[in-house]
């Protein structure tokens, strides 16, 4: 199948380092491991519905370009499997973008996630998003300028998820900081952040097994499918990994659309373009997910004119599929795309994103809160000067600097300053109030800057008969000194040193 050209500039051309060198390997495969922006339109013109790629030196695979090819691979579990285990080789994608299982095992692992998310209805989710948004926006409102990625879109999902997990805010700030570090260009820092994320979810599951509650994790663990601890950690890690970064960049890309296009801004604020249609418009024209690793061929097949061998990995080229002329007739016209929900950003088939409604509501609320609270918001730089993340899979901004009308007022609630050394927040036992009165020989009053306790004779407390030194529950005598032992979440928080 041969696809035509696309109508928009969003498809991109090879730029930066990629423009000055050949993007293909010696055997004619597109070398994805060399980096660089992909020229989607040119790739479709040359290769049609899919292109052979090198995921790493000598590791073959396929990148799906056409809308039809992407949709078929998403839906068809007979020829394309999401489970990488039977065919995994060195250098192939470590895991799919959805649960890495098919059939009944996939349904067993998916059902607790779906039902736990369903338990978090709009009435519960929206106030949580609003509280996080008010907190984050309030810290910048007095200044009249902000980076809507680093100060808003990136930490907001972490604060929302953390509250829905039933944890205090300090753990949300911890998760947001870890997430920021996971995007670091320093491989060691990114790897350490990945380990910390895993530690967060291991600690979360351990704590919620011990202290169950009516929260998202509580619903997940109480599901009749009875996930093991490791399965629960994997489910929550997958929900976070597939939800946080795409949500961050969907919020950022949506706010950028409003700021750079007056017609879209007017239509959105005037109600002509509904929030639901606006989010779909962003998904079509500036989706946060460009390339997604996700399927493996279950047999040797002939697909879209190419011979694909059993076990070869296929990557979804969503950025190319959304600009395929067979489906992108509306171009960049927001009103022409209104109501068109056939984009593939949420996936399709049995592995369709289980958090679609959840993510829509979070993004819609986040956008509305930013627009309502940052009055007179405009870009602080020219659109051409904005920097995109150097990522093949994600399409998002490094920063989104804006100016707006400053309130001149600081939020009353400020975060307490953190010490530079390790934090000691393990013990959650309440301290007894300071003793008062003669019985405790405490100072009763002050006079002339000198405490009366220096001259007042304390009245001795009446003697009490000592209980016999017995053992057992009858006497409630301690066998050993009881001490609070920090759980994994406490230890992670105690050793956390935030940036800056």
N, C-alpha and C positions, 0 to 999 in steps of 0.2 A: 504494500500500500504506500502510495506517495502522497504526503500532505503538502498543502500549499503554504504560502507565506502568511504571517500574522500581521494585524493592522496596527500594533502599538509598539511604542519604544520600550515598554516594560520587558520585552523579551530579551533585550540586552545584546551586547556584542562583546567579544573578547576584549578585556581591558587590562590595564596594568601590565604585570609580568606576562600574563597569558597572551597578550597581543604580539609579543616579540618572539615567541617560540612556538614550535609545533605542538599542539595539544595531543597528538596521536602517538602511540607507541610504534615500534618497528613492525608489528603485525597488523597495523591499521586500527587498533582499538583505541578509544578515547581514554587517555590516562588521567583518571579522576584524582589519583594520588598526587599529581603535580600541582593541584590547586588552580586558582583562577576562576573568573566568572564564565559561565557557560553561555554561548550564543544560541539560544533556543531555536530561533527562526532558521538560522543557517543549518543547524543540526537536522531539523525536520526536512528542510529542502534536500539535504544530501542523503539522509539515511531513512526517511520515512517514519514509521511508527516506533522504531526502537533502534538503539545503536549499541554495538559491542563496546565494552569498557574494561579497563584494568582497575580493579579496586586497590591493588598494591602491585608491586613488581611481580609479574608472572601469575597474578590471581585474576582469572577472567570473570566477567559478569555481563549483565545487560542493563541498560538504562531505558526505561519506557518513556517515549516521547508523545505519542498520540493519546488523545482522550479515550478513544475506544480501547486501546491496548491497556491503559492504566485501569480502566473500569473492569475489563474482563479479568485481569489478574487479581484485582481486589475481590471479585465475587466468586471466582471459580476455585473451589477447594480440591477438585479432582486433579487438575494439572499443576496447580500452584499451591504450595504449602507454606504456612507461616512458621512451621517448626524447623529450626535450623539444625537440630541435633544430629539427624542421620547423615547430613552432608557437610557439616562444618569443617572447614579447612583453615589452615593458618592464613590470616589476612582477610578472611571473609567477614561480613558483618557479624558482630558478636551476638546481637539479638534483634528481633524484629521490632517494629514500632508498636505492635500490639502484643497481646499475650502470645508467647511462642509455642502455642499448642493448637491442635485442630480437634474437631469432633466433640465427643462427650467430655473429654478432659478439658477442652477449652471452655465448654459451657459450665462445667463444675467450678472452674476458677473465675469465670467472668460474672456469674450470677451474684456472688456476694458484693462485688464492686457496684454492679448496676443497682442492686436493691439498697445498698448503703447510700449511694448518691441520691436515689429517689426519696430516701427518708429526709434528705436535706431539701426541703421545698423552698419555693421562692420567698415565702413568709419568713423563713429562718435565714436564708442566704443573704438577701438584700441588706438587712440591718448589719450583718457582719461586714459586708463589703463597704457599706457606708461608714461604719466606725473606722475601719482601716484607712479609707480615703480621707476622712476628716482629719485623722491623726497625721497622715503623711503630707497632705496639702496644707494643713495648718502650720506645719513647721517652715514652709516656704512662703506662705501668704504675705508675711510682713516685709519680705525683701523685694517683691515685685519681679523676681526672676527665678527660674528653676530649670533643672534638667528633668524632663518628664519621664525619662527612662530610668536613670539612676535613683532619682528621688521619689518616683511614683510607680511607674509600670512594673519595674523589676521587684521591689520589695512587697508590693500589694498582694500578689498571689500567695506569697509566703505567710504574710500576716493572716490572710483569710483562711488558708488551709490549716494553719496552726491553731486558730481559734476553733475551727470545726473539728479538729482532732481533740479538743478539750484541754489544751495546754495554755499556761500563762503567756503573756506577751513577750517576756524575755526569750522564750524559746522561738517565737516567731522572728524576732530580730536576729537570733542565732541562725535560723534557717535561711533568712534572706541574705545574711552575710556569707554563709557557706555557698549559696547559689551564685552570688556575685563572683566569688573566687573560682567557682567551677568554670567560668567563662574566661579565665585568665589565659594569656598567651604563654605563660610559664608552665610547661608540662608538669613540673613537680607540684606547683601550687594547685593546678587543676586536679591532679591525681589525689592529693591530700584532701581536697574538697570533696571529691567523690567518695573517699573513705568516710569522711565525716557525715555525709548525707546518709550513707548506709548505716553508720552508727546511730544517727538520729532515729531512723525507722526501726532498727533493732531495739533501741531503748524505748521507743513509743509502744511497740507491741508488748514488750516485757511489762511496762508500767500498766498498760490497759488490761493485760491478763490479770494483774494483781488488783487493779482499781478500775473495774469496768464502769462505764457510764453511758448515758444516752447521747452519744456523739457519733461522728462518722466512723471512727475506729471501733467503738463499741458495737455498732450495728454490723460491721464487717466481721468481727470476731464471734458474734452471737448467731451468725447465719447457720442454718441447718447443714450446709455443706461442710462445716467444721474444718476450716483451713488450719493447717499446721502453722506454727510460728514462722517458719521459713517461707511458707506460701503467703502468709499475711504480709510479711516484710516485702516480698516480691511484688505483691499486688499494690501495696501503698507506694513502693518505689516506682513502679510503672506508672501509677496515677500521677505521681509528682513529676517524673521525667517527661512524660508526654503532655503534661498539663501546664507546668510552670513556664518554661521558656516560650512555647508557642503562644500562651496567653499574654505574656509580657509583650511580645512583639506584635500581637494582634492589637492590643491597646495602643502601642506606640504607632503602628502603621495607620490605625484608624484616626488617631489624633492628628497625625501628619496630613492625612487626606483632608480633614476639616480645615487645617491651617493653610494649606497651599492652594486650595480650590474654593474661591468665594461662592461659586454656584452650589457646590456640595454643602458648604456651611449654611447657606441660606435655606436650602431645601431641608436640611436636617433640623435646624432650629425652628423652621416654619411648620414642621410636621408633614411636609409633602413627601419626604423620604423618611420612612419609619425606621426606628432603631434596628429592627430585624432585617429590613432590606439593606440598610447601610452596612451592617456587619457582613452580609452576603456579598455586597458590592466590593468590600475590602478583600474578602476571600478570593474573589475572582481576579481582581486587578493587582493586589499587593499582599498575597497570602504569606503568612510567616513561615510556612513550610515549603521549601523548594524541592528537595529530594529526600525521600524516605526509604530506608532499607526495609524490605518487608517480605519477600517471597522467594521460594526455591522450587525449581522445576522437579516434579515428582517422576518424570520419565523423559525420554528423548522425544521431542515434539517439533513440529513445524509451526511456527507462530509468527504471523505478520511478515511472511517471506523470509524468515531467518530460521536456521536450525539450532535449537537450544538443547543442550545435553542435560541429562538427568543430574540434578544436584547443583546446577549453576544458579547463582543468586541473581535476582531481579530487583532493581531499584525503581521506585515510583518517581517519575519526573513530573510532579504536580504543577510546577511553574510552566512547563511546556504544555501539559494537558489543558490548562486553563486559558492558554493563548492559541490553542488549536483552532484554525478557522472554521472547522465543522461545528463548533459550539460557541465560539466567541464573537458572534455577529454583532453583539451590542457594543463591542470595543470598550472604551473607557467611559461610556455614558452611564452615569449612575441610575438615571430614571429608566433607561432601556433595560438595565439588568435587574430592576426592582422585581422582586418575586421569584427570581430564578435561583432555585436552591439546588441545582444539579451539579454544583462544583464538588470536588473530591477532597476538600480540605478536612472533612470529618471522616473520610474513609467511606467504605461501602461494604455491603455483604455482612457476613457473620462477625467480622472483626471491626465493624464500624465503631467509632469512638463512643464509649459508654457515657461520656460526660458532655455530650453536645449541648443539651439544655442547660446544664450547670454552667458551662463555659460561656454560653451566650448571655446568660443572666449576669454573670460576673463582669464580662466585658461591657455590656450595655450600662450597668450601674457605674462602673469605673469611668466611662466616657462622660456620662451625664454629670457626675460629681465634679470632674475636672472642668467641664464647660461652665457649670453653674457657679463654681467657687473662684475660678480664676478669670475674673471679668476683664474684658479687653485683651484677651490673650492673642499674641502674635508671635511668629517665628523671630528668634533673635539673630538668625543668620539666613543667608540665602539658601534655598533648597539644594542648590548644586554643591554647597559647602558641607552638607550633612554627610557624615561618615557611616557607611554600612558595615555590619559585622563581617569579617572575612571568613565566612562559613559557607560550605557547599549546601548544607542541609537547611540552615536557617536564613531567612531573609528579614533582617531587622536592623535597627539603628543602634549605633554605639551610644549616641546622646540625642536628645531632642530639646535643645535650649529654647526657652520662650521668655517673653516679657509679658507682664500683665499689670493691672492696677494694684499697687501694694495696699494692704490694709493698714500697715503701720503698727499693728498690734501683734505681740508675741503670744503664742499659746501659753495658757497658764500652767499647763502640766508639762514640765520638762523632764527628760530622762535623767536619772541620777548619774553623776559622773562615775566612770568606771576606773578602777585602779589599773595601773600598767601591769602589775603582776597577776598571777593566777587568781581567779575569783573563788571565794569560798562561800558558796550558796547552797551547800549540801543540806544543812540541818534545817528542817522545816518545823521543828518543835517550837511552840510558843514559849517565850521567856515569862517567868512570873513577874508581876509588877513589883516595883521597889517597895519594901516593907515600910510601914508607917507606924508611929506611936511608941509608947514606952516599952511595950512588950518586946519590941525588936531593937530597943536601944537606939532608935533612929532620931535624928534632930527634929525637934518640934517646931522651931521657928528660928529666925535670924534677927539679931539686934545689933545695930552699930557695926555691921560687917563681920560680927563674930558669932559663931554658932553656939546656941545655948547648951548643946550637948557637951561642951567642954567643961561645964560646971554642974549641970544637972545630974543628980544621982539616979541611975536607972533603977526602976522597980523590977526586981527579979520575977521572972515568970513562975507560976505555980509548978511545983514538981509533979510530974506524971509518972504513973507506974509503968515501967517498961514491959513490953510484951515479951513473953518467953521466946528464946531463940529456937523456934521450931522450924520445921521444913514442911513444904507442901502448900496447897491452896488455902487451907484453913487459916494459916497465919500470914499468908501472902508475903512471906519472907523472900527476898531476892536470892536466887542461886548465884547470879553473876550480874555485873553491871550491864544494863541494857544501853546500847548505843545505836543511834541511827546510822545505817549504812547507806552511802550514796548509791543510787541506781545508775545505769549507764547514761541516762539523760542528764542527771545531775553532774556526773563526771565530765561529760562533754561540755556542758555549760561552764563548769568550773575552770576548764583549761582553755576556754575560748578567749581570744584577744581580738576584739573588733578592729577593723581597719581604721586608720586615722587616730 
